[in-house]
Amino acid sequence: MKAIGIPAETSDRDIESLVDLDIPFPVAEGRDLLVRVEAVSVNPVDIKMRSARPHGDGRPRILGWDAAGTVVDVGSQVTLFVPGDRVFYAGSLLRPGCNAELHLVDERLAGAMPASLGFAEAAALPVASLAGWEALFERMRISTNGDDAGKTVLVIGGAGGVGSMAIQLAKAVGKLHVIATASRAESQAWCSHLGADIVVDHREDLSAQLAAHNIRTVDFILCLADTDRYFSTMAKLIKPHGHICSLVESESPLPMNELRGKSASFSWEGMFTRSLHATPDMIEQHRILNRIASLIDAGKLRSTAKNHFKGLNANNLRQAHALLEAGNMIGKLVLAA
Ligand SMILES: NC(=O)c1ccc[n+]([C@@H]2O[C@H](COP(=O)([O-])OP(=O)(O)OC[C@H]3O[C@@H](n4cnc5c(N)ncnc54)[C@H](OP(=O)(O)O)[C@@H]3O)[C@@H](O)[C@H]2O)c1
């Protein structure tokens, strides 16, 4: 079958290492769904995995962890889906990625696609929605019942893939007052369009810009860029007993004592933690994605697909990686069959 990846014998890790491949058909076993992939999206994790050392097992490296498609076969233990169902998912970093004609995913990691969306719009959602949902409602424990209505969240890096979903989730589900950061007119307009109440520029002093809105501290902070750079600013801006969650690995040890006086909490969010460790609650990702689909179909959330490439092939994927690496994505970039 057709796939896009890095051949086993290639030691290069640059964009040109991504080529069209012909690989064996996968077979669904156990709780696996075999999915005909109709659309994929790209994420910073693709760049990290492309740049990682080859695993040396003699097989090509297939990237891609945002997919939408149709179930064509199921393993013997599958109970949640049947062939013909349309699904969307992020999957697992421990398995080949979804940049392929057919792909295997554990049913506990997949959701039923929103009925109101096509494959391209749905492929933009999984990683960003799971990361945003888990960060806001699991790590920071923001109420999904409106009990935190009116509290404030600062989303640092609001216009990117995750920020675009986090702004919407914080508004539609958390009922929060959302402050987002973006540095360009286009990315600032996108954050406002998605529902951010206030947009500030992360190239300028955040405290001073919030002070201009009479805001000294916030209840929650979601950090989607450069944790080292923002840590002390976040420690200054967080309320006593507030909660900060970062999705971005730090380069150096973080000065945690800066949070001690305020008894503020700091969490990491990793949306691949459940699949990497096969946690007993792995099926939560199935439930979160189904909930996202319901919110989309109810008109409370919208897909963040912004740019489409027609055709899931190496040429388009190389262009998508180049755009992602430039670091100024707005919403999501999708490749659809
Ligand atoms: N832990 C997890 O589970 C998980 C999951 C997904 C993503 N991530 C990580 O989360 C981060 C965001 O992911 P993403 O998919 O949203 O990335 P993305 O779509 O590539 O993010 C692009 C956005 O980042 C903003 N940005 C660039 N430099 C910034 C800075 N110094 N401060 C604040 N914002 C900045 C840009 O805004 P302007 O153009 O307006 O400057 C742009 O809109 C990445 O580091 C990614 O690896 C982690």
The ligand as a Tripos MOL2 file, in Angstrom:
@<TRIPOS>MOLECULE
LIG
   48    52     1     0     0
SMALL
NO_CHARGES

@<TRIPOS>ATOM
      1 N1          2.3750   17.9480   25.1880 N.am      1 LIG1
      2 C1          1.4710   17.6900   24.2490 C.2       1 LIG1
      3 O1          0.6280   16.7980   24.3580 O.2       1 LIG1
      4 C2          1.4590   18.5470   23.0320 C.ar      1 LIG1
      5 C3          0.4600   18.4010   22.0690 C.ar      1 LIG1
      6 C4          0.4480   19.2690   20.9880 C.ar      1 LIG1
      7 C5          1.4240   20.2450   20.8960 C.ar      1 LIG1
      8 N2          2.3940   20.3280   21.8440 N.ar      1 LIG1
      9 C6          3.3990   21.3890   21.8010 C.3       1 LIG1
     10 O2          2.7070   22.6040   22.0270 O.3       1 LIG1
     11 C7          3.2910   23.6390   21.2560 C.3       1 LIG1
     12 C8          2.2030   24.2770   20.3880 C.3       1 LIG1
     13 O3          1.7340   23.3040   19.4720 O.3       1 LIG1
     14 P1          0.8380   23.7560   18.2380 P.3       1 LIG1
     15 O4          0.4610   22.5440   17.4920 O.co2     1 LIG1
     16 O5         -0.2030   24.6940   18.7010 O.co2     1 LIG1
     17 O6          1.9660   24.5550   17.4200 O.3       1 LIG1
     18 P2          1.8050   25.5320   16.1720 P.3       1 LIG1
     19 O7          0.4610   25.3920   15.5720 O.co2     1 LIG1
     20 O8          2.9820   25.3260   15.3050 O.co2     1 LIG1
     21 O9          1.9360   26.9710   16.8840 O.3       1 LIG1
     22 C9          2.0980   28.0820   16.0660 C.3       1 LIG1
     23 C10         1.8140   29.3290   16.8790 C.3       1 LIG1
     24 O10         2.8250   29.5190   17.8480 O.3       1 LIG1
     25 C11         2.8560   30.9070   18.1330 C.3       1 LIG1
     26 N3          4.1790   31.2490   18.6770 N.ar      1 LIG1
     27 C12         5.3590   31.1840   18.0340 C.ar      1 LIG1
     28 N4          6.3340   31.6050   18.8620 N.ar      1 LIG1
     29 C13         5.7420   31.9450   20.0370 C.ar      1 LIG1
     30 C14         6.2090   32.4810   21.2630 C.ar      1 LIG1
     31 N5          7.5000   32.7370   21.4880 N.pl3     1 LIG1
     32 N6          5.3180   32.7040   22.2420 N.ar      1 LIG1
     33 C15         4.0110   32.4350   22.0700 C.ar      1 LIG1
     34 N7          3.5020   31.9370   20.9240 N.ar      1 LIG1
     35 C16         4.3660   31.7010   19.9200 C.ar      1 LIG1
     36 C17         2.6180   31.5740   16.8020 C.3       1 LIG1
     37 O11         1.8990   32.7810   17.0420 O.3       1 LIG1
     38 P3          2.3000   34.1570   16.2930 P.3       1 LIG1
     39 O12         2.4870   33.7850   14.8540 O.co2     1 LIG1
     40 O13         1.1300   35.0380   16.5570 O.co2     1 LIG1
     41 O14         3.5720   34.6290   16.9480 O.co2     1 LIG1
     42 C18         1.7780   30.5620   16.0160 C.3       1 LIG1
     43 O15         0.4280   30.9410   15.8680 O.3       1 LIG1
     44 C19         4.4390   22.9970   20.4650 C.3       1 LIG1
     45 O16         5.6330   23.1980   21.1740 O.3       1 LIG1
     46 C20         4.0840   21.5200   20.4650 C.3       1 LIG1
     47 O17         5.2400   20.6940   20.3640 O.3       1 LIG1
     48 C21         2.4480   19.4990   22.9050 C.ar      1 LIG1
@<TRIPOS>BOND
     1     1     2 1
     2     2     3 2
     3     2     4 1
     4     4     5 ar
     5     4    48 ar
     6     5     6 ar
     7     6     7 ar
     8     7     8 ar
     9     8     9 1
    10     8    48 ar
    11     9    10 1
    12     9    46 1
    13    10    11 1
    14    11    12 1
    15    11    44 1
    16    12    13 1
    17    13    14 1
    18    14    15 2
    19    14    16 1
    20    14    17 1
    21    17    18 1
    22    18    19 2
    23    18    20 1
    24    18    21 1
    25    21    22 1
    26    22    23 1
    27    23    24 1
    28    23    42 1
    29    24    25 1
    30    25    26 1
    31    25    36 1
    32    26    27 ar
    33    26    35 ar
    34    27    28 ar
    35    28    29 ar
    36    29    30 ar
    37    29    35 ar
    38    30    31 1
    39    30    32 ar
    40    32    33 ar
    41    33    34 ar
    42    34    35 ar
    43    36    37 1
    44    36    42 1
    45    37    38 1
    46    38    39 2
    47    38    40 1
    48    38    41 1
    49    42    43 1
    50    44    45 1
    51    44    46 1
    52    46    47 1
@<TRIPOS>SUBSTRUCTURE
     1 LIG1         1 GROUP 0 **** ****
